[in-house]
Amino acid sequence: MVTMASFLVFILLTSLVIVIDITTYHRSFIEVWGNLFYLDILTGRIILYCTLAIGFISAIIIDIRILKKKRKKQTI
């Protein structure tokens, strides 16, 4: 559940950034999407992907702990 929530938050925040860029710079969706993941801005991509990976891994760990706790309660 936490994994799904973190994935949805990432998608919604990416959508928010795209909408803000569209309204601010008056560009099309494709141009804004291209600028968001532009290859020459390597630092931004590394930060974006590392943050996503750290969040996704921590969400998976939290989900595993919750699942183990539920299984333990069912056996007792």
N, C-alpha and C positions, 0 to 999 in steps of 0.2 A: 504494500500500500504506500509506503514511504517512497519507494522507487518510482511509482506512477506519479505521485505528487511532485517529486523533484523534476521529473521529465515534463510534466505539465507546466510547472513554474518556468522552466527553461524556455519552452515554446511560447508561453504568454509574454515573458520578458523580451524575447527576440521579436515577437510581433509588436510589442509596444515600442521598441527601438525603431523598427521599420516604419511604423505609423508616424512617430515623431520626426524622423528624417524626411519622410514624404511631405509632411506639412511644413517643415522648416525650410527645406531646400527646393521644394517644388519639382521633384524628380519622379520618375515612374518607379513602380515596384521593382522591376528588373534591375534598374540602375542602383537602387538602394540596396537590394539584395547582393548585387555584385560588389558594392563598396563595403558592405558588412564583412564579406569574406574575401576581400581583395588580397592577392598573393604578395604584393610588395609590403604590405603592413604586417610583417611577420610577427612582430611583438604582440600586436593585438590578437592575432590568431592563436598564438601560443597561450596567452593569458585566457582567452575564451575557452579553448579546448581543455586546458589543464583544470580550469575551474569546473567545467562540465564533468570531467573525469573524476575529480575529487568528490564532487557532490554525488555523482552516480554511484561511486564505490561506497561512500559512507551510507547512502540510502540502502544499498544492498546489504551491508553489514547490519544496519538497524533492522531491516526486514528479517534477516536470519535470526537475530536475537529475539525478536518478537515471536517468531515461529517456534523457537526452542522453548521459550517461556510458556507458550500455549500448550505445547506437547507435554511439558513437565506437569502442568496443572491438570491435564486430562488423565495422566497416569496415577496421580495421587488420589 
